[in-house]
Amino acid sequence: MNSLQFIYVDPATGKIQLQMLNKTIKGIEKLAQEVIYRIINTEIINETLQYNVNAEEELKNLFTSSLKVIEEAIKRDQSMNFDLTDDERLYSLELVSITFNENQATIKINIISEAGRSKTFSLAI
C-alpha cells in the first residue's frame, strides 16, 4: 500500500478522498490509509447504514467497539512487520465525534502513531 492508492487523506483538511494517485504515501498518512481501508472493508459501514439519527449513542458504541477491533488487528499485523517506521506503527485509535446531517453521518477519528504523531480525519457515510 505504498503507491497508486485509491484512498487518500488530504493532509490539509484531513478529509478522505477516493482517487487514484501516483504518489508514495508514508508515515502517518500511510497509517491513516490502513485504518480507512479496514473500516471500509468491515461490516461497520453496513451496520451503520441501519441506524437512524435517533440512535446516535448506539452508533457511537458501534464505532468505538469496531475501532478497538481494528486497532488490535492492525497492531497484531504490525508486530510481524519489522520494516515499518514508528510513524507507520499504530499506537491508538480514538473516535472523536459523530455528527449527523439529514441522511449522512460524519465520523471523526484520531490516529496516534508510535512516534507520537497524531492525525484526525473525517469519514462521511
VENTA-V322309 format. One record per helix or strand. SS is the DSSP state (@ for helix, = for strand). FROM is the first residue (numbers start at 1). TO is the last residue. If there is no record, write none. Layout:
<<SS	FROM	TO> <SS	FROM	TO>>
This chain:
<<=	7	9> <=	15	18> <@	27	40> <@	44	49> <@	53	78> <@	86	88> <=	90	101> <=	104	113> <=	118	124>>
